[in-house]
């Protein structure tokens, strides 16, 4: 198949997941939740995004995972946005649990208490959200969408957008960490203004 410009297109078999057949960009965040025993869990998530223009944030998770069960039981979660230099710690947060249900990879992830919810945030990240569970939407195959209402948010001073700072300079000085699925990551330190058409409104 070709599109109208003559570019060749390859049909993908949609009876199987298609997401490993091409690259796409997503944020990479660390979601914190409270385990039943009172300890705290932190896990990386890349299927995560703001839900609309208001203060709602969501991520995709499986009911098989501790994060899902913790958030449903506890009704709260946190989101930490790691910097590119934290990619190793972010990866270690994904290590499997041992037979005693401990997660030794978290020893490499330094945390501090959240302020508005009962949870933890990961040190040295550039932005933080503290969320109350709003709803869970099950049924996306084996996965679910967990939606939270942001009740507190903090940004590192050097990452805060202000009228007297150029956006591109800000990104250059405080690079972003992105997940490039499947299985890669990127450091974003240069951006361009999007060419919105005249009269555009969200």
Secondary structure, 3 states (H helix, E strand, C coil): CECCCCCECCCCCCCCCCCCCCCEEEECEEEEEECCCCCEEEEEECCEEECCCCCEEEEEEECCCHHHHHHHHHCEEEEEECCHHHHHHHHHCCCCCCCCCCCHHHHHCCEEECCCCCCEEECCCCEEEEEEEEEEEEEECCEEEEEEEEEEEEECHHHCCCCCCCHHHHHHHCCEEEEEECCEEEEECCCCCCCCCCCCCC
